Amino acid sequence: MSGAKIKLLIVDDHPLFRQGVRLFLETIPDIEIAGEAGCGEAALFLLAQRAVDLVLLDLQMPGPDGIEITRQINTVHPGTKILILTSFGEWEKVHGALKAGASGYILKDAEPEQLLTAIRAVAAGGSYLGSQVAADLVQHVDGEGRTGVGEMEKPLSSRELEVLALIARGLSNREIAEFLFLSEKTVKTHVANILQKLGVKSRTQAALYAMRKNLINGGR
C-alpha cells in the first residue's frame, strides 16, 4: 500500500454513524472513501462496480449479517480486506467474523487513532484486534480451546517466533521484512511455515496463538 491511498468502503445501517466515520476519515491523507452502504447486499453491489482495498463492516444490519457478508466478500473478492467495526464484542461474534475471513475486529467505542491503526494494519496485509476484543477472545481460547489451534507437532524456530510476534502486532510481510532485515520473499516463506506448523489458515488465527502464548512482545 506504500504511496497509494487506501480505498475504503463504509458499511453500516446507521446513516449518522456512517457520516461521522466518513467525515473523520476524509481528513486522513492516505485514505480515500470509495463509497458507503447501508446493508451487506448494497455493499456487494458496490464492490462489483469499483475496486476497494478494505471494507469497514458492521455486523448487525438488515438482511445478511456482517459475518455472512464477510464470507461472501472473501469468496467473490478475495483481495479485499475486511475490518469489522461494531458494537458487539461477544466471543461468538468475534470468532465467527474471524473464521469467516475478517482480518481485524474493533469496537465502535475505540479511539479514532485506534481505528486508523487498525485500517492501516489490515490494508497492509496484517491483522488487528482491539485490546478488549483480544483479551476476551484469548480468555475463551484458553478456557474452551475452540479456535482450532492446538499444540504444534513441530516447534517454531527462533526466527519463526520473531515473525509470529510481529504478525501479532499487525505488521505486513513488507514491514516484517524491513524490521528484521530480510527479503519479503523470505518472510512469506516463514509465514507459510508458521501457518502450516500451527495448523491455521490465516494470519489472524496465528496472531491469536501468539496472544495465547504471550509472544506478542517476542520481536526485537
C-alpha positions in Angstrom: 0.0 0.0 0.0 3.1 2.3 0.1 2.5 5.5 -1.8 -1.1 4.7 -2.6 -4.3 5.7 -0.9 -6.4 3.0 0.9 -9.7 2.8 -1.0 -12.3 2.1 1.7 -15.9 1.2 1.7 -18.0 2.0 4.9 -20.9 -0.4 5.5 -23.2 0.4 8.4 -27.0 0.7 8.6 -26.9 3.9 10.7 -26.5 7.0 8.4 -25.4 9.3 11.2 -22.6 6.9 12.2 -21.5 6.4 8.6 -21.4 10.1 8.1 -19.3 10.6 11.3 -16.8 8.0 10.3 -16.6 9.4 6.8 -16.1 12.9 7.9 -13.2 11.8 10.1 -11.6 9.5 7.5 -11.8 12.1 4.8 -9.3 14.2 6.8 -6.7 11.4 6.6 -4.4 11.9 3.6 -3.7 8.2 2.9 -7.4 7.1 2.9 -9.9 7.5 0.1 -13.6 6.8 0.7 -14.7 4.6 -2.2 -18.4 4.6 -1.0 -21.0 3.9 1.6 -23.6 1.2 2.0 -26.4 0.7 4.5 -26.5 -3.1 4.2 -24.5 -6.0 3.1 -26.3 -6.5 -0.2 -25.7 -2.9 -1.2 -22.0 -3.4 -0.2 -21.7 -6.4 -2.5 -23.3 -4.4 -5.4 -20.8 -1.6 -4.9 -17.9 -4.0 -4.7 -18.9 -5.4 -8.1 -18.7 -1.8 -9.6 -15.4 -0.5 -8.2 -12.1 -1.5 -6.7 -11.9 -1.4 -2.9 -8.9 -2.2 -0.8 -10.8 -2.5 2.6 -14.3 -2.8 3.8 -15.2 -1.3 7.1 -18.1 -3.6 8.1 -20.7 -3.6 10.8 -22.1 -6.9 12.0 -25.8 -6.1 12.8 -27.6 -4.9 9.6 -30.8 -5.6 7.7 -30.6 -8.7 5.5 -27.5 -10.9 5.8 -25.4 -10.1 8.8 -21.8 -9.0 8.7 -20.4 -12.5 9.2 -22.3 -13.8 6.1 -21.3 -10.7 4.1 -17.6 -11.3 5.2 -17.9 -14.8 3.9 -19.3 -13.7 0.6 -16.8 -10.9 0.1 -13.9 -13.4 0.7 -15.4 -15.7 -1.9 -16.1 -13.2 -4.6 -13.5 -10.5 -3.9 -10.7 -12.4 -2.1 -8.2 -9.5 -2.5 -10.4 -7.1 -0.5 -9.6 -6.9 3.2 -12.3 -6.7 5.9 -12.2 -4.9 9.2 -15.2 -5.4 11.5 -16.3 -2.2 13.2 -19.2 -3.0 15.5 -20.7 -2.5 19.0 -20.7 -6.3 19.6 -17.7 -7.8 21.3 -19.1 -11.2 22.3 -16.9 -14.2 21.8 -19.2 -15.9 19.3 -19.4 -12.9 17.0 -15.7 -12.2 17.1 -14.8 -15.8 16.5 -17.5 -16.1 13.7 -16.2 -13.0 11.9 -12.5 -14.1 12.1 -13.4 -17.6 10.9 -15.4 -16.1 8.0 -12.3 -14.2 6.9 -12.2 -10.8 8.6 -8.6 -9.6 9.2 -9.5 -7.3 12.0 -12.1 -6.5 14.7 -12.5 -3.3 16.5 -15.4 -1.9 18.7 -17.2 1.4 17.9 -16.1 2.9 21.2 -12.4 2.7 20.2 -10.4 5.9 19.9 -10.1 7.4 16.4 -6.3 6.7 16.4 -7.0 3.1 17.1 -9.3 2.9 14.1 -6.7 4.4 11.9 -4.1 1.9 13.2 -6.5 -0.9 12.5 -7.3 0.3 9.0 -3.6 0.7 8.0 -2.6 -2.7 9.5 -5.4 -4.6 7.8 -4.9 -2.8 4.5 -1.2 -3.6 4.5 -2.0 -7.3 4.8 -1.6 -7.5 8.6 -4.2 -8.1 11.3 -5.7 -6.1 14.1 -7.8 -6.9 17.2 -8.9 -4.2 19.6 -7.3 -4.7 23.1 -10.5 -5.6 24.8 -11.6 -7.9 22.0 -8.2 -9.6 22.0 -8.3 -10.1 25.8 -11.8 -11.6 25.8 -11.0 -13.8 22.8 -7.8 -15.2 24.3 -9.7 -15.9 27.5 -12.2 -18.0 25.6 -9.4 -19.7 23.7 -7.7 -20.7 26.9 -10.9 -21.7 28.6 -12.6 -23.6 25.7 -9.9 -24.2 23.1 -12.4 -23.6 20.3 -10.2 -21.7 17.7 -8.9 -24.9 16.2 -5.3 -24.0 17.2 -3.9 -27.0 19.0 -0.3 -27.7 20.2 2.3 -27.8 17.5 3.7 -31.0 16.2 6.9 -29.2 15.1 8.2 -26.3 17.2 8.7 -22.9 15.7 12.3 -21.8 15.1 13.6 -18.7 16.8 13.2 -16.7 13.6 9.7 -18.0 13.1 8.9 -16.9 16.7 10.1 -13.4 15.8 8.0 -13.3 12.7 5.0 -14.6 14.6 5.3 -11.9 17.2 5.4 -9.3 14.5 2.3 -10.8 12.8 0.5 -10.5 16.1 1.5 -6.8 16.2 -0.3 -6.3 12.9 2.7 -5.9 10.7 2.5 -6.8 7.0 5.1 -9.0 5.3 6.9 -5.9 3.9 7.1 -4.3 7.3 8.3 -7.5 8.9 11.0 -7.8 6.2 12.2 -4.2 6.9 12.1 -4.8 10.7 14.1 -8.0 10.5 16.3 -7.0 7.6 15.1 -9.9 5.5 13.7 -10.1 1.9 9.9 -10.1 1.6 10.1 -13.5 -0.1 11.9 -14.9 2.9 9.2 -13.5 5.2 6.5 -15.1 3.0 8.2 -18.4 3.4 8.4 -18.0 7.2 4.7 -17.0 7.4 3.7 -20.1 5.3 5.7 -22.4 7.6 4.2 -20.8 10.7 0.7 -21.3 9.5 1.5 -24.9 8.5 3.1 -25.7 11.8 0.2 -24.1 13.8 -2.4 -25.8 11.6 -4.2 -22.5 10.9 -5.3 -20.8 7.7 -5.0 -17.1 8.5 -2.6 -14.6 10.0 -5.3 -13.6 12.4 -5.6 -17.1 13.8 -1.8 -17.2 14.1 -1.9 -13.8 15.9 -4.4 -15.3 18.4 -2.0 -18.2 19.1 0.8 -15.6 19.8 -1.5 -13.8 22.2 -2.4 -17.0 23.9 1.2 -17.9 24.4 2.2 -14.4 25.4 4.5 -14.0 22.4 3.4 -10.5 21.2 6.5 -8.8 22.6 8.8 -11.5 21.2 10.0 -9.3 18.4 13.2 -7.4 18.8 
